[in-house]
Amino acid sequence: MISVVIPCFNAEKWIGEALESVVVQGVDDIEIIVIDDGSTDKSVELIERNFSFVRLIKTSNQGPSKTRNRGTQESKGQFIQYLDADDLLAPNKLKAQFEALNDSGADVAYGDWQKLIEDSGGKYVKGQTMKRKLKNPEIDLFANCWCPPAVYLFRRSMVERVGEWNERLPIIQDARFALDCAFHGGRFVYCPGIMAYYRTHSVDSVSSRDSIGFVRDCFKNACEIEERWRNCGGINRERKGALVKVYGYIARASFKNDPDTFEITYQALERLSPGYRPEKPRHLRLASKLLGYRKAETLAYWYRKMKRVFR
């Protein structure tokens, strides 16, 4: 059996399409569990009216990680598919990845995915297709590659090995769960072709609503990963490069917007790479070489600000 676990919070606009994308998979031995996370719109009414075969569990608002953990506890399948309420499974996705897991003996199947972009009229059109094969899952899933939950299909044994979705990271828990699978020895198998469609919202996404919270989540995650690596084999060249890349992103994103986070991130960069200079963009690297990173970032900030004024 495949269990499809869908957290739902005020997803009346999209939950119907998400469920339809599961129904048309053509998989017989399947259970669909929707955990409504305290919705205040008509999500529950829509599911009860149009999808009576769905197992609907209602909870108070607890966040996506607790909701997914509850859905996992309630599920019975030997394979688990997580699907956000505003995303879609591609046709034949479950069948293709089920076969890939069985044929390879791997723990996690993944593939390509395509963005659904909101246009000026509020409609969603197909955008860029994201293709990425994992070479070293621990490094790639931390620093180089992100996939929405819909892209993966997990063996239940893998999910149980990880234990649960990380409730300490309210915004980037989806990235961390796949990474935790790698940390627990999970074997990944690539399925060619588009496996899921990911809806990108122009407004009201979690990361855009709370950009500072998103960056702080990234920092907290990076600190946890660094500590884990130090305790499990140490910081080799590849791990150091990944940490510097992620801390560098956090420093840029937090500069001026969140000075406290910038300062502790800057300290982490100096600890790992004394005299830190970013690889990209090229002009920032050059300015950092001449002025030092902190002054170069200040110069870049004022340049962007003046550019917006004159535009």
C-alpha angles and dihedrals in degrees: 000000000000117000117206112202117196123183110206129194119164091329098142090131095057113017093088092057091045092054092045089055088058095044094054093053088094093222112145103195099059140122124201118207122186117191107199106210098208098296117192096194127070098279093117094048091050093051094046092048101043106021107040091156091065117099102234120196119186122208139164115265106287106149133258099286096053089043093053091045090053091049091050091051091051095047126096104189126117087222125046128206118191115202127180113226094243097048133079137223114231116240113280091006096132094046093049095048094041089056092045092054093047094046096045102033088227124149101223130033121200139165145162125319137196131220122236105209124202111233128206091274094055094254123127119235129183113268138170120351113225116215123179133151117205115238098172108010095198092056100033097048090048101044113005113032139042127179129180115248091254091069094066135071114196133200109236090234088060093050090049091050090056091045104209147345111281107260092186090071106059096175109032099033091119092061091046095052094059089045091050088056089057091047090054093055097264117170115221126209123196120226113199118231136039111316100176146005118233119205114221112199121209088215138012099037114141094245094048094045091053109021093162091050090050093053092046089051088053090051094048090049093048091051091051091049092048091051091048093050092047089054094043110052100322133257108310124181095273094048092046091053091051093049093048090049093052095042088048091055091049092049092053093045094048099041108120091349096069111010095179093056091044092054096051090043091051089052090052090051093050090048093053099033114019110211089020117205120180119239093221145072094036096219091054091050091051093047090048090053091053102036107016125259099276094052091043091054090050091051092048091050094054091044091056091046094051091045090057091049095053093042 
